[in-house]
Amino acid sequence: MDKEKLREQLQALHTELQQVETLDDNEREMLQGLARDVQEVLHGEADRNQHYGPLSDRLRETVAQVEASHPRATMLMRQIIDQLAYMGI
């Protein structure tokens, strides 16, 4: 159940990242890297726990950088961070 909810949240974040339009070069690079990381987790092996820790760190870093300019994406990132923490990751 928890992994399915996380997968849904990751898919929502990936969709949101694809729709973000106003970016400076640094934000674009950061969000594109995050989108790649999310895709890797979504399309990876069934047991992806080894990928969740680095993804959680990357999400925290990105939230700090784009919090003011992209509130919807930031909200989704925080939900994923919370879900990972709930799962003990």
C-alpha positions in Angstrom: 0.0 0.0 0.0 2.7 2.5 1.0 4.8 1.8 -2.1 1.7 2.2 -4.3 0.9 5.6 -2.8 4.6 6.6 -3.2 4.4 5.5 -6.9 1.3 7.6 -7.4 3.0 10.6 -5.8 6.1 10.2 -7.9 4.0 10.0 -11.0 2.2 13.2 -10.1 5.5 14.9 -9.4 6.9 13.8 -12.8 3.8 15.1 -14.5 4.2 18.4 -12.7 7.9 18.7 -13.5 7.1 18.2 -17.2 4.6 21.2 -17.1 6.9 23.7 -15.3 7.6 26.5 -17.8 9.3 29.5 -16.1 12.8 28.4 -15.1 16.2 29.9 -15.0 19.1 27.7 -16.2 20.0 26.5 -12.7 16.3 25.5 -11.9 15.9 23.9 -15.3 19.0 21.7 -14.8 18.0 20.8 -11.2 14.4 19.9 -12.1 15.4 18.0 -15.2 17.8 15.9 -13.1 15.1 15.3 -10.5 12.7 14.3 -13.3 15.2 11.7 -14.5 15.7 10.4 -11.0 12.0 10.0 -10.5 11.7 8.2 -13.9 14.5 5.8 -12.9 12.6 5.0 -9.6 9.3 4.6 -11.4 10.7 2.3 -14.1 13.3 0.5 -11.9 13.2 -2.9 -10.3 10.3 -3.9 -8.0 12.4 -3.4 -4.9 13.7 0.1 -5.2 14.6 0.9 -1.6 18.2 1.5 -2.5 17.0 4.4 -4.8 14.7 6.0 -2.3 17.4 7.4 0.0 19.3 9.4 -2.7 16.0 10.5 -4.2 14.8 11.8 -0.8 18.1 13.8 -0.5 17.7 15.2 -4.0 14.1 16.2 -3.2 15.1 18.1 -0.1 17.8 19.9 -2.0 15.4 20.9 -4.8 12.7 22.0 -2.4 15.2 24.5 -0.9 16.0 25.9 -4.3 12.6 26.2 -6.0 10.2 26.6 -3.0 9.2 30.2 -3.9 9.1 29.9 -7.6 7.3 26.5 -8.0 4.9 26.0 -5.1 2.9 23.1 -6.6 6.0 21.1 -7.4 7.4 21.9 -4.0 4.2 20.6 -2.3 4.4 17.3 -4.2 8.1 16.9 -3.3 7.3 17.5 0.4 4.5 14.8 0.2 7.0 12.3 -1.2 9.6 13.2 1.4 7.0 12.7 4.1 5.9 9.3 2.5 9.6 8.2 2.4 10.0 9.1 6.0 6.9 7.2 6.9 8.3 4.2 5.2 11.5 4.6 7.3 13.7 5.8 4.4 
